[in-house]
Every structure is written in C-alpha cells, then in structure tokens.
Amino acid sequence: MTHMLQLDASLRGERSISCQLSKAFVANWKVAHPHDTVNYCDLGHHPVPLVDEPWIAAAYSAPDRHKPEQAATIRSFNAVVDEFLRG
C-alpha cells in the first residue's frame, strides 16, 4: 500500500490549473489504487513556517526552558515535518 502526500501551493485554489491537475491525478490514482491513502496539504493557504531567529533560538534550547512562544513555534514546525514524513 502506498501513502501519498499531495501538495498544492497556489493561492488561486480551484482556479489554479496545477491544483486542478493534481486533484484529477489523485482522483484517478484512487480509482486505480483503492487501498492507497492520500494526505493533502495546501501550502498556498497554509504555508510552511519560516526558519527564522525565533525558531533557531527554540530549536537550540532545551524544551523545558522554552518560553510559550518558542514552544508554539516548534510545535507548528514539527506538525509540518510530521505531515511530510507521513506522506
């Protein structure tokens, strides 16, 4: 069984040709491979968090010493990484 991660990155949503094509591809794939799973990630509307100075400060400090905003930064970044690794 295959597990696929479908990524769309257009801000145009349904008006985007690339989003329409990826949607059609996945629909056809599911028909041909009904036991496979697909996770969907819309990077156009839910972008990957930036690796910036607050992220670096949080990543290179002990989790038990994180300020609330550092913990939130790491959580949001880890959620994206976990989604990618599942796909």
Phi and psi restraints in degrees (range 20) as a CNS / XPLOR table:
assign (resid 1 and name C) (resid 2 and name N)
       (resid 2 and name CA) (resid 2 and name C) 1.0 -97.7 20.0 2
assign (resid 2 and name N) (resid 2 and name CA)
       (resid 2 and name C) (resid 3 and name N) 1.0 146.0 20.0 2
assign (resid 2 and name C) (resid 3 and name N)
       (resid 3 and name CA) (resid 3 and name C) 1.0 -119.6 20.0 2
assign (resid 3 and name N) (resid 3 and name CA)
       (resid 3 and name C) (resid 4 and name N) 1.0 120.3 20.0 2
assign (resid 3 and name C) (resid 4 and name N)
       (resid 4 and name CA) (resid 4 and name C) 1.0 -110.6 20.0 2
assign (resid 4 and name N) (resid 4 and name CA)
       (resid 4 and name C) (resid 5 and name N) 1.0 143.9 20.0 2
assign (resid 4 and name C) (resid 5 and name N)
       (resid 5 and name CA) (resid 5 and name C) 1.0 -112.1 20.0 2
assign (resid 5 and name N) (resid 5 and name CA)
       (resid 5 and name C) (resid 6 and name N) 1.0 113.2 20.0 2
assign (resid 5 and name C) (resid 6 and name N)
       (resid 6 and name CA) (resid 6 and name C) 1.0 -92.4 20.0 2
assign (resid 6 and name N) (resid 6 and name CA)
       (resid 6 and name C) (resid 7 and name N) 1.0 120.2 20.0 2
assign (resid 6 and name C) (resid 7 and name N)
       (resid 7 and name CA) (resid 7 and name C) 1.0 -111.7 20.0 2
assign (resid 7 and name N) (resid 7 and name CA)
       (resid 7 and name C) (resid 8 and name N) 1.0 125.9 20.0 2
assign (resid 7 and name C) (resid 8 and name N)
       (resid 8 and name CA) (resid 8 and name C) 1.0 -117.0 20.0 2
assign (resid 8 and name N) (resid 8 and name CA)
       (resid 8 and name C) (resid 9 and name N) 1.0 141.3 20.0 2
assign (resid 8 and name C) (resid 9 and name N)
       (resid 9 and name CA) (resid 9 and name C) 1.0 -130.1 20.0 2
assign (resid 9 and name N) (resid 9 and name CA)
       (resid 9 and name C) (resid 10 and name N) 1.0 13.5 20.0 2
assign (resid 9 and name C) (resid 10 and name N)
       (resid 10 and name CA) (resid 10 and name C) 1.0 -90.4 20.0 2
assign (resid 10 and name N) (resid 10 and name CA)
       (resid 10 and name C) (resid 11 and name N) 1.0 139.5 20.0 2
assign (resid 10 and name C) (resid 11 and name N)
       (resid 11 and name CA) (resid 11 and name C) 1.0 -78.8 20.0 2
assign (resid 11 and name N) (resid 11 and name CA)
       (resid 11 and name C) (resid 12 and name N) 1.0 -8.8 20.0 2
assign (resid 11 and name C) (resid 12 and name N)
       (resid 12 and name CA) (resid 12 and name C) 1.0 -82.0 20.0 2
assign (resid 12 and name N) (resid 12 and name CA)
       (resid 12 and name C) (resid 13 and name N) 1.0 -9.5 20.0 2
assign (resid 12 and name C) (resid 13 and name N)
       (resid 13 and name CA) (resid 13 and name C) 1.0 58.2 20.0 2
assign (resid 13 and name N) (resid 13 and name CA)
       (resid 13 and name C) (resid 14 and name N) 1.0 -128.7 20.0 2
assign (resid 13 and name C) (resid 14 and name N)
       (resid 14 and name CA) (resid 14 and name C) 1.0 -64.2 20.0 2
assign (resid 14 and name N) (resid 14 and name CA)
       (resid 14 and name C) (resid 15 and name N) 1.0 -19.4 20.0 2
assign (resid 14 and name C) (resid 15 and name N)
       (resid 15 and name CA) (resid 15 and name C) 1.0 -80.5 20.0 2
assign (resid 15 and name N) (resid 15 and name CA)
       (resid 15 and name C) (resid 16 and name N) 1.0 -7.8 20.0 2
assign (resid 15 and name C) (resid 16 and name N)
       (resid 16 and name CA) (resid 16 and name C) 1.0 -80.9 20.0 2
assign (resid 16 and name N) (resid 16 and name CA)
       (resid 16 and name C) (resid 17 and name N) 1.0 127.8 20.0 2
assign (resid 16 and name C) (resid 17 and name N)
       (resid 17 and name CA) (resid 17 and name C) 1.0 -64.1 20.0 2
assign (resid 17 and name N) (resid 17 and name CA)
       (resid 17 and name C) (resid 18 and name N) 1.0 -42.8 20.0 2
assign (resid 17 and name C) (resid 18 and name N)
       (resid 18 and name CA) (resid 18 and name C) 1.0 -64.1 20.0 2
assign (resid 18 and name N) (resid 18 and name CA)
       (resid 18 and name C) (resid 19 and name N) 1.0 -37.2 20.0 2
assign (resid 18 and name C) (resid 19 and name N)
       (resid 19 and name CA) (resid 19 and name C) 1.0 -67.5 20.0 2
assign (resid 19 and name N) (resid 19 and name CA)
       (resid 19 and name C) (resid 20 and name N) 1.0 -39.1 20.0 2
assign (resid 19 and name C) (resid 20 and name N)
       (resid 20 and name CA) (resid 20 and name C) 1.0 -62.8 20.0 2
assign (resid 20 and name N) (resid 20 and name CA)
       (resid 20 and name C) (resid 21 and name N) 1.0 -42.1 20.0 2
assign (resid 20 and name C) (resid 21 and name N)
       (resid 21 and name CA) (resid 21 and name C) 1.0 -65.9 20.0 2
assign (resid 21 and name N) (resid 21 and name CA)
       (resid 21 and name C) (resid 22 and name N) 1.0 -44.0 20.0 2
assign (resid 21 and name C) (resid 22 and name N)
       (resid 22 and name CA) (resid 22 and name C) 1.0 -66.0 20.0 2
assign (resid 22 and name N) (resid 22 and name CA)
       (resid 22 and name C) (resid 23 and name N) 1.0 -36.7 20.0 2
assign (resid 22 and name C) (resid 23 and name N)
       (resid 23 and name CA) (resid 23 and name C) 1.0 -63.8 20.0 2
assign (resid 23 and name N) (resid 23 and name CA)
       (resid 23 and name C) (resid 24 and name N) 1.0 -43.6 20.0 2
assign (resid 23 and name C) (resid 24 and name N)
       (resid 24 and name CA) (resid 24 and name C) 1.0 -65.5 20.0 2
assign (resid 24 and name N) (resid 24 and name CA)
       (resid 24 and name C) (resid 25 and name N) 1.0 -41.4 20.0 2
assign (resid 24 and name C) (resid 25 and name N)
       (resid 25 and name CA) (resid 25 and name C) 1.0 -59.7 20.0 2
assign (resid 25 and name N) (resid 25 and name CA)
       (resid 25 and name C) (resid 26 and name N) 1.0 -48.8 20.0 2
assign (resid 25 and name C) (resid 26 and name N)
       (resid 26 and name CA) (resid 26 and name C) 1.0 -65.0 20.0 2
assign (resid 26 and name N) (resid 26 and name CA)
       (resid 26 and name C) (resid 27 and name N) 1.0 -39.1 20.0 2
assign (resid 26 and name C) (resid 27 and name N)
       (resid 27 and name CA) (resid 27 and name C) 1.0 -61.1 20.0 2
assign (resid 27 and name N) (resid 27 and name CA)
       (resid 27 and name C) (resid 28 and name N) 1.0 -45.3 20.0 2
assign (resid 27 and name C) (resid 28 and name N)
       (resid 28 and name CA) (resid 28 and name C) 1.0 -66.3 20.0 2
assign (resid 28 and name N) (resid 28 and name CA)
       (resid 28 and name C) (resid 29 and name N) 1.0 -38.5 20.0 2
assign (resid 28 and name C) (resid 29 and name N)
       (resid 29 and name CA) (resid 29 and name C) 1.0 -61.1 20.0 2
assign (resid 29 and name N) (resid 29 and name CA)
       (resid 29 and name C) (resid 30 and name N) 1.0 -44.7 20.0 2
assign (resid 29 and name C) (resid 30 and name N)
       (resid 30 and name CA) (resid 30 and name C) 1.0 -62.6 20.0 2
assign (resid 30 and name N) (resid 30 and name CA)
       (resid 30 and name C) (resid 31 and name N) 1.0 -35.5 20.0 2
assign (resid 30 and name C) (resid 31 and name N)
       (resid 31 and name CA) (resid 31 and name C) 1.0 -65.6 20.0 2
assign (resid 31 and name N) (resid 31 and name CA)
       (resid 31 and name C) (resid 32 and name N) 1.0 -43.9 20.0 2
assign (resid 31 and name C) (resid 32 and name N)
       (resid 32 and name CA) (resid 32 and name C) 1.0 -76.4 20.0 2
assign (resid 32 and name N) (resid 32 and name CA)
       (resid 32 and name C) (resid 33 and name N) 1.0 -25.5 20.0 2
assign (resid 32 and name C) (resid 33 and name N)
       (resid 33 and name CA) (resid 33 and name C) 1.0 -133.9 20.0 2
assign (resid 33 and name N) (resid 33 and name CA)
       (resid 33 and name C) (resid 34 and name N) 1.0 71.0 20.0 2
assign (resid 33 and name C) (resid 34 and name N)
       (resid 34 and name CA) (resid 34 and name C) 1.0 -64.6 20.0 2
assign (resid 34 and name N) (resid 34 and name CA)
       (resid 34 and name C) (resid 35 and name N) 1.0 -18.0 20.0 2
assign (resid 34 and name C) (resid 35 and name N)
       (resid 35 and name CA) (resid 35 and name C) 1.0 -92.2 20.0 2
assign (resid 35 and name N) (resid 35 and name CA)
       (resid 35 and name C) (resid 36 and name N) 1.0 -6.8 20.0 2
assign (resid 35 and name C) (resid 36 and name N)
       (resid 36 and name CA) (resid 36 and name C) 1.0 -76.8 20.0 2
assign (resid 36 and name N) (resid 36 and name CA)
       (resid 36 and name C) (resid 37 and name N) 1.0 157.0 20.0 2
assign (resid 36 and name C) (resid 37 and name N)
       (resid 37 and name CA) (resid 37 and name C) 1.0 -115.8 20.0 2
assign (resid 37 and name N) (resid 37 and name CA)
       (resid 37 and name C) (resid 38 and name N) 1.0 152.3 20.0 2
assign (resid 37 and name C) (resid 38 and name N)
       (resid 38 and name CA) (resid 38 and name C) 1.0 -133.7 20.0 2
assign (resid 38 and name N) (resid 38 and name CA)
       (resid 38 and name C) (resid 39 and name N) 1.0 127.5 20.0 2
assign (resid 38 and name C) (resid 39 and name N)
       (resid 39 and name CA) (resid 39 and name C) 1.0 -104.2 20.0 2
assign (resid 39 and name N) (resid 39 and name CA)
       (resid 39 and name C) (resid 40 and name N) 1.0 143.8 20.0 2
assign (resid 39 and name C) (resid 40 and name N)
       (resid 40 and name CA) (resid 40 and name C) 1.0 -115.9 20.0 2
assign (resid 40 and name N) (resid 40 and name CA)
       (resid 40 and name C) (resid 41 and name N) 1.0 136.6 20.0 2
assign (resid 40 and name C) (resid 41 and name N)
       (resid 41 and name CA) (resid 41 and name C) 1.0 -134.6 20.0 2
assign (resid 41 and name N) (resid 41 and name CA)
       (resid 41 and name C) (resid 42 and name N) 1.0 122.2 20.0 2
assign (resid 41 and name C) (resid 42 and name N)
       (resid 42 and name CA) (resid 42 and name C) 1.0 -100.9 20.0 2
assign (resid 42 and name N) (resid 42 and name CA)
       (resid 42 and name C) (resid 43 and name N) 1.0 93.0 20.0 2
assign (resid 42 and name C) (resid 43 and name N)
       (resid 43 and name CA) (resid 43 and name C) 1.0 -73.7 20.0 2
assign (resid 43 and name N) (resid 43 and name CA)
       (resid 43 and name C) (resid 44 and name N) 1.0 -20.0 20.0 2
assign (resid 43 and name C) (resid 44 and name N)
       (resid 44 and name CA) (resid 44 and name C) 1.0 -67.3 20.0 2
assign (resid 44 and name N) (resid 44 and name CA)
       (resid 44 and name C) (resid 45 and name N) 1.0 -39.2 20.0 2
assign (resid 44 and name C) (resid 45 and name N)
       (resid 45 and name CA) (resid 45 and name C) 1.0 -101.6 20.0 2
assign (resid 45 and name N) (resid 45 and name CA)
       (resid 45 and name C) (resid 46 and name N) 1.0 -15.8 20.0 2
assign (resid 45 and name C) (resid 46 and name N)
       (resid 46 and name CA) (resid 46 and name C) 1.0 -135.9 20.0 2
assign (resid 46 and name N) (resid 46 and name CA)
       (resid 46 and name C) (resid 47 and name N) 1.0 75.3 20.0 2
assign (resid 46 and name C) (resid 47 and name N)
       (resid 47 and name CA) (resid 47 and name C) 1.0 -67.6 20.0 2
assign (resid 47 and name N) (resid 47 and name CA)
       (resid 47 and name C) (resid 48 and name N) 1.0 157.4 20.0 2
assign (resid 47 and name C) (resid 48 and name N)
       (resid 48 and name CA) (resid 48 and name C) 1.0 -67.2 20.0 2
assign (resid 48 and name N) (resid 48 and name CA)
       (resid 48 and name C) (resid 49 and name N) 1.0 135.0 20.0 2
assign (resid 48 and name C) (resid 49 and name N)
       (resid 49 and name CA) (resid 49 and name C) 1.0 -60.9 20.0 2
assign (resid 49 and name N) (resid 49 and name CA)
       (resid 49 and name C) (resid 50 and name N) 1.0 145.6 20.0 2
assign (resid 49 and name C) (resid 50 and name N)
       (resid 50 and name CA) (resid 50 and name C) 1.0 -74.5 20.0 2
assign (resid 50 and name N) (resid 50 and name CA)
       (resid 50 and name C) (resid 51 and name N) 1.0 146.6 20.0 2
assign (resid 50 and name C) (resid 51 and name N)
       (resid 51 and name CA) (resid 51 and name C) 1.0 -87.0 20.0 2
assign (resid 51 and name N) (resid 51 and name CA)
       (resid 51 and name C) (resid 52 and name N) 1.0 102.4 20.0 2
assign (resid 51 and name C) (resid 52 and name N)
       (resid 52 and name CA) (resid 52 and name C) 1.0 -125.6 20.0 2
assign (resid 52 and name N) (resid 52 and name CA)
       (resid 52 and name C) (resid 53 and name N) 1.0 -173.2 20.0 2
assign (resid 52 and name C) (resid 53 and name N)
       (resid 53 and name CA) (resid 53 and name C) 1.0 -60.4 20.0 2
assign (resid 53 and name N) (resid 53 and name CA)
       (resid 53 and name C) (resid 54 and name N) 1.0 -43.5 20.0 2
assign (resid 53 and name C) (resid 54 and name N)
       (resid 54 and name CA) (resid 54 and name C) 1.0 -61.7 20.0 2
assign (resid 54 and name N) (resid 54 and name CA)
       (resid 54 and name C) (resid 55 and name N) 1.0 -36.7 20.0 2
assign (resid 54 and name C) (resid 55 and name N)
       (resid 55 and name CA) (resid 55 and name C) 1.0 -65.3 20.0 2
assign (resid 55 and name N) (resid 55 and name CA)
       (resid 55 and name C) (resid 56 and name N) 1.0 -45.3 20.0 2
assign (resid 55 and name C) (resid 56 and name N)
       (resid 56 and name CA) (resid 56 and name C) 1.0 -60.5 20.0 2
assign (resid 56 and name N) (resid 56 and name CA)
       (resid 56 and name C) (resid 57 and name N) 1.0 -43.5 20.0 2
assign (resid 56 and name C) (resid 57 and name N)
       (resid 57 and name CA) (resid 57 and name C) 1.0 -60.8 20.0 2
assign (resid 57 and name N) (resid 57 and name CA)
       (resid 57 and name C) (resid 58 and name N) 1.0 -39.9 20.0 2
assign (resid 57 and name C) (resid 58 and name N)
       (resid 58 and name CA) (resid 58 and name C) 1.0 -72.2 20.0 2
assign (resid 58 and name N) (resid 58 and name CA)
       (resid 58 and name C) (resid 59 and name N) 1.0 -40.9 20.0 2
assign (resid 58 and name C) (resid 59 and name N)
       (resid 59 and name CA) (resid 59 and name C) 1.0 -67.0 20.0 2
assign (resid 59 and name N) (resid 59 and name CA)
       (resid 59 and name C) (resid 60 and name N) 1.0 -29.6 20.0 2
assign (resid 59 and name C) (resid 60 and name N)
       (resid 60 and name CA) (resid 60 and name C) 1.0 -105.6 20.0 2
assign (resid 60 and name N) (resid 60 and name CA)
       (resid 60 and name C) (resid 61 and name N) 1.0 27.6 20.0 2
assign (resid 60 and name C) (resid 61 and name N)
       (resid 61 and name CA) (resid 61 and name C) 1.0 -132.6 20.0 2
assign (resid 61 and name N) (resid 61 and name CA)
       (resid 61 and name C) (resid 62 and name N) 1.0 159.0 20.0 2
assign (resid 61 and name C) (resid 62 and name N)
       (resid 62 and name CA) (resid 62 and name C) 1.0 -67.3 20.0 2
assign (resid 62 and name N) (resid 62 and name CA)
       (resid 62 and name C) (resid 63 and name N) 1.0 134.3 20.0 2
assign (resid 62 and name C) (resid 63 and name N)
       (resid 63 and name CA) (resid 63 and name C) 1.0 -55.0 20.0 2
assign (resid 63 and name N) (resid 63 and name CA)
       (resid 63 and name C) (resid 64 and name N) 1.0 -33.6 20.0 2
assign (resid 63 and name C) (resid 64 and name N)
       (resid 64 and name CA) (resid 64 and name C) 1.0 -72.2 20.0 2
assign (resid 64 and name N) (resid 64 and name CA)
       (resid 64 and name C) (resid 65 and name N) 1.0 -8.4 20.0 2
assign (resid 64 and name C) (resid 65 and name N)
       (resid 65 and name CA) (resid 65 and name C) 1.0 -106.7 20.0 2
assign (resid 65 and name N) (resid 65 and name CA)
       (resid 65 and name C) (resid 66 and name N) 1.0 3.6 20.0 2
assign (resid 65 and name C) (resid 66 and name N)
       (resid 66 and name CA) (resid 66 and name C) 1.0 -67.4 20.0 2
assign (resid 66 and name N) (resid 66 and name CA)
       (resid 66 and name C) (resid 67 and name N) 1.0 138.4 20.0 2
assign (resid 66 and name C) (resid 67 and name N)
       (resid 67 and name CA) (resid 67 and name C) 1.0 -75.2 20.0 2
assign (resid 67 and name N) (resid 67 and name CA)
       (resid 67 and name C) (resid 68 and name N) 1.0 160.3 20.0 2
assign (resid 67 and name C) (resid 68 and name N)
       (resid 68 and name CA) (resid 68 and name C) 1.0 -53.6 20.0 2
assign (resid 68 and name N) (resid 68 and name CA)
       (resid 68 and name C) (resid 69 and name N) 1.0 -40.4 20.0 2
assign (resid 68 and name C) (resid 69 and name N)
       (resid 69 and name CA) (resid 69 and name C) 1.0 -69.2 20.0 2
assign (resid 69 and name N) (resid 69 and name CA)
       (resid 69 and name C) (resid 70 and name N) 1.0 -31.8 20.0 2
assign (resid 69 and name C) (resid 70 and name N)
       (resid 70 and name CA) (resid 70 and name C) 1.0 -68.8 20.0 2
assign (resid 70 and name N) (resid 70 and name CA)
       (resid 70 and name C) (resid 71 and name N) 1.0 -42.1 20.0 2
assign (resid 70 and name C) (resid 71 and name N)
       (resid 71 and name CA) (resid 71 and name C) 1.0 -62.1 20.0 2
assign (resid 71 and name N) (resid 71 and name CA)
       (resid 71 and name C) (resid 72 and name N) 1.0 -40.3 20.0 2
assign (resid 71 and name C) (resid 72 and name N)
       (resid 72 and name CA) (resid 72 and name C) 1.0 -65.9 20.0 2
assign (resid 72 and name N) (resid 72 and name CA)
       (resid 72 and name C) (resid 73 and name N) 1.0 -39.7 20.0 2
assign (resid 72 and name C) (resid 73 and name N)
       (resid 73 and name CA) (resid 73 and name C) 1.0 -61.4 20.0 2
assign (resid 73 and name N) (resid 73 and name CA)
       (resid 73 and name C) (resid 74 and name N) 1.0 -47.9 20.0 2
assign (resid 73 and name C) (resid 74 and name N)
       (resid 74 and name CA) (resid 74 and name C) 1.0 -65.2 20.0 2
assign (resid 74 and name N) (resid 74 and name CA)
       (resid 74 and name C) (resid 75 and name N) 1.0 -41.9 20.0 2
assign (resid 74 and name C) (resid 75 and name N)
       (resid 75 and name CA) (resid 75 and name C) 1.0 -59.0 20.0 2
assign (resid 75 and name N) (resid 75 and name CA)
       (resid 75 and name C) (resid 76 and name N) 1.0 -46.9 20.0 2
assign (resid 75 and name C) (resid 76 and name N)
       (resid 76 and name CA) (resid 76 and name C) 1.0 -66.8 20.0 2
assign (resid 76 and name N) (resid 76 and name CA)
       (resid 76 and name C) (resid 77 and name N) 1.0 -38.3 20.0 2
assign (resid 76 and name C) (resid 77 and name N)
       (resid 77 and name CA) (resid 77 and name C) 1.0 -68.0 20.0 2
assign (resid 77 and name N) (resid 77 and name CA)
       (resid 77 and name C) (resid 78 and name N) 1.0 -44.4 20.0 2
assign (resid 77 and name C) (resid 78 and name N)
       (resid 78 and name CA) (resid 78 and name C) 1.0 -63.1 20.0 2
assign (resid 78 and name N) (resid 78 and name CA)
       (resid 78 and name C) (resid 79 and name N) 1.0 -33.4 20.0 2
assign (resid 78 and name C) (resid 79 and name N)
       (resid 79 and name CA) (resid 79 and name C) 1.0 -62.0 20.0 2
assign (resid 79 and name N) (resid 79 and name CA)
       (resid 79 and name C) (resid 80 and name N) 1.0 -41.3 20.0 2
assign (resid 79 and name C) (resid 80 and name N)
       (resid 80 and name CA) (resid 80 and name C) 1.0 -67.1 20.0 2
assign (resid 80 and name N) (resid 80 and name CA)
       (resid 80 and name C) (resid 81 and name N) 1.0 -44.6 20.0 2
assign (resid 80 and name C) (resid 81 and name N)
       (resid 81 and name CA) (resid 81 and name C) 1.0 -62.2 20.0 2
assign (resid 81 and name N) (resid 81 and name CA)
       (resid 81 and name C) (resid 82 and name N) 1.0 -43.4 20.0 2
assign (resid 81 and name C) (resid 82 and name N)
       (resid 82 and name CA) (resid 82 and name C) 1.0 -61.7 20.0 2
assign (resid 82 and name N) (resid 82 and name CA)
       (resid 82 and name C) (resid 83 and name N) 1.0 -40.5 20.0 2
assign (resid 82 and name C) (resid 83 and name N)
       (resid 83 and name CA) (resid 83 and name C) 1.0 -62.4 20.0 2
assign (resid 83 and name N) (resid 83 and name CA)
       (resid 83 and name C) (resid 84 and name N) 1.0 -43.7 20.0 2
assign (resid 83 and name C) (resid 84 and name N)
       (resid 84 and name CA) (resid 84 and name C) 1.0 -62.7 20.0 2
assign (resid 84 and name N) (resid 84 and name CA)
       (resid 84 and name C) (resid 85 and name N) 1.0 -45.2 20.0 2
assign (resid 84 and name C) (resid 85 and name N)
       (resid 85 and name CA) (resid 85 and name C) 1.0 -65.8 20.0 2
assign (resid 85 and name N) (resid 85 and name CA)
       (resid 85 and name C) (resid 86 and name N) 1.0 -31.7 20.0 2
assign (resid 85 and name C) (resid 86 and name N)
       (resid 86 and name CA) (resid 86 and name C) 1.0 -68.8 20.0 2
assign (resid 86 and name N) (resid 86 and name CA)
       (resid 86 and name C) (resid 87 and name N) 1.0 -33.4 20.0 2
